[in-house]
């Protein structure tokens, strides 16, 4: 996966595409990115500005962080369940 472009590059690309002097395809080609990439950036900028419905960039990053935390907690919970079952078996069996 290529390294992400800096926010300044993205913002400038969006501004150039919104000017409307050239088609989005040409702007993307001149910047060395794909047309779909530029269109995704434009869509996300509109969502972040509140012009379109959807998850903002901050909400997306928070959601990803919460999902990671949930996975970690589920794993910890599973480990604790297995440990409890193990120790429960030890106490029941004769020595």
Backbone as a chain_set.jsonl record, in Angstrom:
{"seq": "XXXXXXXXXXXXXXXXXXXXXXXXXXXXXXXXXXXXXXXXXXXXXXXXXXXXXXXXXXXXXXXXXXXXXXXXXXXXXXXXXXXXXXXXXXXXXXX", "coords": {"N": [[0.844, -1.172, 0.0], [0.621, 2.177, -0.876], [2.266, 5.042, 0.6], [0.354, 7.32, 2.593], [-0.932, 10.405, 1.311], [0.08, 13.723, 2.208], [-1.992, 15.894, 4.281], [-2.07, 18.526, 3.288], [-1.537, 18.237, 0.586], [-3.768, 16.772, -0.216], [-5.822, 18.616, 0.34], [-5.191, 20.712, -1.417], [-5.452, 19.371, -3.854], [-8.197, 18.841, -3.845], [-9.173, 21.459, -3.924], [-8.234, 22.27, -6.461], [-9.696, 20.521, -8.093], [-12.275, 21.353, -7.566], [-12.359, 23.845, -8.686], [-13.119, 23.63, -11.319], [-12.025, 24.176, -13.794], [-10.775, 22.208, -15.232], [-11.579, 18.79, -16.062], [-12.211, 16.361, -13.453], [-10.838, 13.998, -13.852], [-8.594, 14.776, -15.398], [-7.295, 16.496, -13.593], [-6.653, 14.693, -11.564], [-4.92, 12.951, -12.961], [-2.827, 14.703, -13.586], [-1.822, 15.131, -11.066], [-0.913, 12.708, -10.366], [-2.472, 10.746, -9.169], [-5.255, 8.451, -8.737], [-8.432, 8.804, -10.38], [-10.662, 7.959, -8.923], [-9.669, 8.043, -6.347], [-9.288, 10.804, -5.94], [-11.955, 11.625, -6.187], [-13.047, 10.317, -3.968], [-11.723, 11.688, -1.914], [-12.828, 14.22, -2.326], [-15.53, 13.718, -1.784], [-15.375, 12.959, 0.945], [-14.458, 15.363, 2.017], [-16.685, 16.975, 1.61], [-18.508, 15.7, 3.31], [-17.204, 16.098, 5.763], [-17.432, 18.851, 5.895], [-20.086, 19.089, 6.321], [-21.867, 19.218, 4.266], [-22.845, 16.958, 3.052], [-24.509, 13.923, 4.033], [-23.151, 11.502, 6.354], [-20.324, 9.747, 7.853], [-17.966, 11.695, 9.533], [-14.441, 12.429, 9.207], [-13.251, 12.425, 11.747], [-15.159, 10.981, 13.194], [-14.97, 8.537, 11.877], [-12.341, 7.73, 12.543], [-12.596, 7.531, 15.315], [-14.516, 5.487, 15.484], [-13.066, 3.336, 14.39], [-11.076, 3.098, 16.349], [-12.642, 2.408, 18.57], [-13.622, -0.06, 17.72], [-11.26, -1.58, 17.636], [-10.638, -1.549, 20.364], [-12.851, -2.941, 21.358], [-12.44, -5.495, 20.2], [-10.069, -6.202, 21.552], [-10.978, -6.288, 24.214], [-12.876, -8.344, 24.046], [-11.192, -10.5, 23.523], [-9.667, -10.543, 25.886], [-11.715, -11.155, 27.681], [-12.431, -13.729, 26.821], [-10.074, -15.106, 27.451], [-10.129, -14.874, 30.248], [-12.455, -16.34, 30.807], [-11.667, -18.933, 30.046], [-9.574, -19.344, 31.832], [-10.965, -19.288, 34.261], [-12.571, -21.553, 33.943], [-10.595, -23.519, 33.851], [-9.424, -23.348, 36.436], [-11.665, -23.966, 37.94], [-12.1, -26.637, 37.279], [-9.833, -27.755, 38.403], [-10.332, -27.551, 41.139], [-12.446, -29.284, 41.524], [-11.731, -31.918, 40.837], [-10.397, -34.901, 42.302], [-7.397, -35.124, 44.265]], "CA": [[0.0, 0.0, 0.0], [1.457, 3.382, -0.923], [2.194, 5.939, 1.749], [-0.719, 8.305, 2.431], [-0.522, 11.752, 0.917], [-0.098, 14.684, 3.307], [-3.268, 16.618, 4.239], [-1.962, 19.731, 2.459], [-1.65, 17.777, -0.798], [-5.178, 16.42, -0.433], [-6.629, 19.847, 0.318], [-4.89, 21.428, -2.671], [-6.046, 18.586, -4.937], [-9.643, 19.081, -3.787], [-9.401, 22.829, -4.404], [-8.041, 22.283, -7.911], [-10.806, 19.815, -8.725], [-13.51, 22.141, -7.397], [-12.329, 25.035, -9.543], [-13.915, 23.317, -12.503], [-11.34, 24.544, -15.033], [-10.496, 20.965, -15.942], [-12.304, 17.653, -15.479], [-11.578, 15.718, -12.305], [-9.921, 12.997, -14.392], [-7.344, 15.454, -15.782], [-6.638, 16.982, -12.373], [-6.083, 13.522, -10.903], [-3.773, 12.48, -13.741], [-1.721, 15.654, -13.459], [-1.27, 15.004, -9.715], [-0.372, 11.361, -10.211], [-3.36, 9.908, -8.355], [-6.369, 7.947, -9.53], [-9.637, 9.634, -10.364], [-11.52, 7.518, -7.819], [-9.044, 8.542, -5.124], [-9.631, 12.224, -5.825], [-13.4, 11.73, -5.94], [-13.264, 9.934, -2.566], [-11.284, 12.816, -1.092], [-13.817, 15.295, -2.474], [-16.734, 13.309, -1.057], [-15.096, 13.03, 2.379], [-14.376, 16.782, 2.373], [-18.066, 17.46, 1.682], [-19.084, 15.138, 4.534], [-16.572, 16.804, 6.884], [-17.951, 20.219, 5.921], [-21.501, 19.047, 6.668], [-22.676, 19.392, 3.066], [-23.435, 15.663, 2.72], [-24.6, 13.049, 5.216], [-22.148, 10.443, 6.456], [-19.392, 9.836, 8.974], [-16.838, 12.597, 9.323], [-13.129, 11.792, 9.404], [-13.068, 12.213, 13.184], [-16.035, 9.883, 13.592], [-14.406, 7.296, 11.33], [-11.17, 7.323, 13.341], [-13.099, 7.118, 16.625], [-15.153, 4.188, 15.29], [-12.0, 2.344, 14.226], [-10.445, 2.92, 17.657], [-13.583, 1.686, 19.419], [-13.671, -1.449, 17.249], [-10.027, -2.216, 18.119], [-10.796, -1.723, 21.807], [-13.842, -4.007, 21.544], [-11.764, -6.767, 19.906], [-9.135, -6.478, 22.644], [-11.747, -6.645, 25.402], [-13.458, -9.667, 23.815], [-10.103, -11.456, 23.683], [-9.371, -10.622, 27.318], [-12.845, -11.835, 28.297], [-12.302, -15.141, 26.475], [-8.964, -15.633, 28.25], [-10.599, -14.989, 31.63], [-13.406, -17.458, 30.864], [-10.904, -20.177, 29.994], [-8.838, -19.464, 33.085], [-11.938, -19.64, 35.299], [-12.95, -22.951, 33.72], [-9.428, -24.329, 34.211], [-9.289, -23.391, 37.886], [-12.851, -24.639, 38.468], [-11.839, -28.059, 37.103], [-8.792, -28.15, 39.366], [-10.908, -27.617, 42.472], [-13.431, -30.361, 41.587], [-11.095, -33.213, 40.686], [-9.646, -35.33, 43.481], [-5.947, -34.997, 44.115]], "C": [[0.894, 1.241, 0.0], [1.266, 4.249, 0.32], [1.085, 6.971, 1.524], [-0.158, 9.681, 2.069], [-0.756, 12.71, 2.08], [-1.425, 15.447, 3.161], [-3.227, 17.859, 3.347], [-2.125, 19.375, 0.973], [-3.104, 17.461, -1.127], [-6.035, 17.671, -0.573], [-6.419, 20.617, -0.98], [-5.497, 20.7, -3.861], [-7.556, 18.81, -4.997], [-9.967, 20.47, -4.316], [-9.262, 22.914, -5.919], [-9.21, 21.619, -8.633], [-12.092, 20.62, -8.646], [-13.53, 23.402, -8.253], [-13.147, 24.829, -10.802], [-13.274, 23.719, -13.81], [-11.096, 23.315, -15.897], [-11.317, 19.845, -15.307], [-11.502, 17.016, -14.341], [-10.539, 14.7, -12.78], [-8.578, 13.625, -14.728], [-6.57, 15.944, -14.558], [-5.946, 15.828, -11.672], [-4.847, 13.02, -11.644], [-2.574, 13.406, -13.579], [-1.056, 15.576, -12.082], [-0.694, 13.616, -9.451], [-1.177, 10.476, -9.283], [-4.503, 9.43, -9.231], [-7.577, 8.874, -9.391], [-10.533, 9.253, -9.187], [-10.973, 8.005, -6.482], [-9.421, 10.012, -4.894], [-11.113, 12.411, -5.537], [-13.733, 11.342, -4.499], [-12.852, 11.059, -1.622], [-12.308, 13.942, -1.137], [-15.085, 14.962, -1.688], [-16.512, 13.437, 0.451], [-15.0, 14.478, 2.847], [-15.775, 17.386, 2.491], [-18.762, 16.944, 2.937], [-18.528, 15.872, 5.744], [-17.098, 18.226, 7.026], [-19.433, 20.264, 6.302], [-22.42, 19.217, 5.478], [-23.39, 18.106, 2.656], [-23.524, 14.826, 3.987], [-23.527, 11.967, 5.186], [-21.265, 10.657, 7.671], [-18.24, 10.778, 8.633], [-15.54, 11.828, 9.568], [-12.876, 11.49, 10.879], [-13.917, 11.048, 13.68], [-15.509, 8.541, 13.091], [-13.223, 6.813, 12.163], [-11.599, 6.866, 14.726], [-13.747, 5.734, 16.533], [-14.113, 3.081, 15.148], [-11.324, 2.053, 15.564], [-11.348, 2.121, 18.59], [-13.691, 0.216, 19.007], [-12.425, -2.216, 17.694], [-10.136, -2.527, 19.61], [-11.775, -2.864, 22.112], [-13.212, -5.377, 21.291], [-10.825, -7.166, 21.036], [-9.883, -6.943, 23.884], [-12.406, -8.018, 25.254], [-12.406, -10.758, 24.0], [-9.758, -11.635, 25.158], [-10.47, -11.395, 28.045], [-12.775, -13.341, 28.039], [-11.189, -15.802, 27.287], [-9.402, -15.835, 29.701], [-11.597, -16.137, 31.79], [-12.666, -18.794, 30.892], [-10.124, -20.407, 31.286], [-9.781, -19.879, 34.214], [-12.354, -21.099, 35.161], [-11.808, -23.878, 34.15], [-9.318, -24.469, 35.733], [-10.491, -24.062, 38.531], [-12.669, -26.15, 38.365], [-10.823, -28.551, 38.125], [-9.371, -28.343, 40.757], [-11.872, -28.793, 42.616], [-12.774, -31.731, 41.58], [-10.355, -33.605, 41.96], [-8.131, -35.296, 43.223], [-5.242, -36.314, 44.223]], "O": [[1.825, 1.333, 0.8], [0.236, 4.187, 0.992], [0.892, 7.443, 0.403], [0.943, 10.053, 2.475], [-1.693, 12.524, 2.855], [-1.922, 15.623, 2.049], [-4.228, 18.207, 2.721], [-2.759, 20.104, 0.21], [-3.607, 17.837, -2.186], [-6.861, 17.778, -1.479], [-7.377, 21.115, -1.57], [-6.003, 21.34, -4.783], [-8.124, 18.951, -6.08], [-10.925, 20.643, -5.07], [-10.074, 23.555, -6.586], [-9.66, 22.107, -9.67], [-12.912, 20.572, -9.563], [-14.594, 23.963, -8.516], [-13.794, 25.755, -11.291], [-13.915, 23.615, -14.855], [-11.194, 23.367, -17.123], [-11.706, 19.943, -14.143], [-10.277, 17.125, -14.285], [-9.48, 14.562, -12.168], [-7.533, 13.073, -14.383], [-5.346, 15.824, -14.495], [-4.801, 15.95, -11.237], [-3.838, 12.698, -11.017], [-1.44, 12.945, -13.45], [0.12, 15.909, -11.936], [-0.059, 13.388, -8.421], [-0.633, 9.555, -8.673], [-4.703, 9.936, -10.335], [-7.711, 9.616, -8.418], [-11.1, 10.126, -8.529], [-11.744, 8.342, -5.583], [-9.818, 10.401, -3.796], [-11.487, 13.262, -4.73], [-14.597, 11.957, -3.874], [-13.546, 11.346, -0.647], [-12.621, 14.547, -0.111], [-15.645, 15.822, -1.008], [-17.37, 13.966, 1.158], [-15.417, 14.792, 3.962], [-16.024, 18.213, 3.369], [-19.527, 17.677, 3.562], [-19.278, 16.232, 6.652], [-17.2, 18.75, 8.136], [-19.977, 21.334, 6.573], [-23.632, 19.347, 5.65], [-24.423, 18.156, 1.988], [-22.721, 14.989, 4.906], [-23.058, 11.57, 4.119], [-21.432, 11.619, 8.421], [-17.622, 10.665, 7.574], [-15.558, 10.708, 10.079], [-12.352, 10.43, 11.221], [-13.461, 10.232, 14.481], [-15.592, 7.532, 13.791], [-13.113, 5.623, 12.456], [-11.031, 5.915, 15.265], [-13.545, 4.898, 17.414], [-14.269, 2.006, 15.727], [-11.032, 0.899, 15.878], [-10.872, 1.251, 19.319], [-13.838, -0.657, 19.863], [-12.524, -3.378, 18.087], [-9.777, -3.614, 20.061], [-11.543, -3.658, 23.024], [-13.418, -6.31, 22.066], [-10.785, -8.33, 21.434], [-9.46, -7.896, 24.539], [-12.489, -8.773, 26.223], [-12.691, -11.813, 24.565], [-9.578, -12.761, 25.623], [-10.18, -12.201, 28.929], [-13.032, -14.138, 28.941], [-11.346, -16.929, 27.756], [-9.081, -16.855, 30.311], [-11.579, -16.832, 32.806], [-13.007, -19.68, 31.676], [-10.029, -21.535, 31.771], [-9.432, -20.73, 35.031], [-12.475, -21.805, 36.162], [-12.058, -24.92, 34.755], [-9.141, -25.571, 36.251], [-10.344, -24.678, 39.587], [-13.052, -26.874, 39.284], [-10.955, -29.657, 38.65], [-8.926, -29.23, 41.485], [-12.096, -29.259, 43.733], [-13.243, -32.63, 42.278], [-9.758, -32.757, 42.624], [-7.676, -35.428, 42.087], [-4.017, -36.369, 44.118]]}, "num_chains": 1, "name": "protein.A"}
